[in-house]
Each structure stands twice: as structure tokens, then as C-alpha cells.
């Protein structure tokens, strides 16, 4: 039997363009070699198409403008601390600066942070850092003197007073940490005299008061006492998102509904981040903003809650 032969020009000509001149006939082995090469080339082409598809599936590039640019984070935890923190003061401040965040409030559950805010501003002057004091047992509980010394710290960056957090009577009983904690109410349900003293100082110095981990009833009692002291706005509890694993997680949709119902001017944005194992504070802030926008909150409302409201509280 005569060997099977096929003209080489059949493989080198495409639509009549670039056809090679007639070549001598090739043998069966040459044909199989050329066929294998064709299969390999086709497979390579398909692989390149798959690769192109993968490129198209990659996330979009970073936005030209950071979604948190110009905003304020009212609640940051950093090292050094008695709990695990992912970043120290300067590292967190540098991340905020690089993401365009304008200001941050530094919080520690055991020590005042007005001095740490002073150091952050010294080393990264582009970021406005503020501090405060949490009235836990480490500073004497509801201690007016501790509040006085906090706001007097050099720089005047101590602007926030939190009522007890993990030492609050409501907190320790809820988590069964202790039979009782730091109390703000007496047996008669009225706020204790030290609470009134703290509120008077806050009113005089225009400090921001946060209710910490008080119960709803305790928080309302403190709010009523603050009105009597002619104090300004008072911050209530947080709306906890997925990374706050120890607390009830409030769906973003629920938070957005309340913002639409009550008005953005009655809210402010904060991350409460800095813990090991959680997103970095700027990344968490971006996730929060993106989630709120997806639920119908407008960019203007984000600006009000993330800049205007906290800015007025901190800087007047």
C-alpha cells in the first residue's frame, strides 16, 4: 500500500494569504508530528483564553478616592494594651493617614488616651487624634478626679468620657464575670452623686459622653441627668457588625432602616476595631461604608455620620 500523504501547504495557507510554495510530500511520521504540534498549539490557545477569563474575574482596581477619605473613626483600639491588638498607635495612624481618614478617637478600657493622642499628632501631624477615659475600675470607676486630669492633659486632645465598659454592673452580670460591677444607679434608681459630678465636668468642658456598656435603663437615667446638667449630645450604644463576635450582631439592613427613620444627623460612624484577627481599622471602615451604601444610605448621609456629627462633637 502506498503511504498516506498530504500537502504541507494545507497547514501553512490561511484564506489564500501567505501560502507557502509547494513542498515535497511528507511521510506518515511527519504528518503525525505536525498533528501533535497542532493539538498542542490549540491547547495553548485555549489555556490563554482561560487565563484571560481569570484576569477579567479579578476584583476591580482601588478607587481613585478612598471611600473613607475625610471621615472620622470615633472608636479605635491599639497597642500597647492589656488585650491583643493588631497595631500600635503609630501603625494604625499611618494606615488611617494613607487611606485619607481625617481623625480618630483612641480608646483604652484601662487607661486614659489623651497623652497617646498627643504623641500620634506629633509623629503623624496629618491625622487628628483624640483620646479620652473609660470609667472602669482601673481609673477608680465613676471618678470625677480622673476625668478632670484627663481633659487637662497637654494638648487638650482628651475629649471623650465613656461610662464603664467591661466593669459595668450590667456587663459583668450579663457575662457572669462577677456578682456586681461599677454602678451608676442607687437602690432608688437615681444616678449616684459621682455620676452627676462627672456629667457637670463634661458639660463645663464640652466633653463627649458615651454610655459604654450600661443597660438601656441605666443609659436613659444617665441621659436624663445629663439634661439636668445642661450637657450637650450623649452617645448611646454601638450597632455591632460581624467582626464583633462577643456581641449581638446587628444586620446592616437594620442599621440602615434606623438611619432612614431617625435621620443621619443622630448617628455617627465608628469601627471599634484594632483587635487581633479582625480587619484593619481602615478596611473595616470601608466595609461598613460599602454595606451601608448597598442598603440605600446615600453618600451625603455617610458624610454626615462619618464627618459632620463627630467633627462637631470633637472640634465644635
Secondary structure, 3 states (H helix, E strand, C coil): CCCCCCCCHHHHCECCECCCCCCCCCCHHHHHHHHHHHHHHHHHHHHHHHHHHHHHCCCCCCCCCCCCCCCEEEEECCECCCCCECCEHHHHHHHHHHCCCCEEEECCCCCCCHHHHHHHHHHCCCCEEEEEEECCHHHCCCCHHHHHHHHHCCCCCEEEEECCCCCEHHHHHHCCCCCCCECCECCCCCECHHHHHHHHHHHHHCCEEECCCCCHHHHHHHHHHHHHCCCCCEECCCCCCCCCCCCCCCCHHHHHHHHHHHCHHHCCCCCCECECCCCCHHHHHHHHHHHHHHCCCCHHHHHHHHHHHHHHHHHC
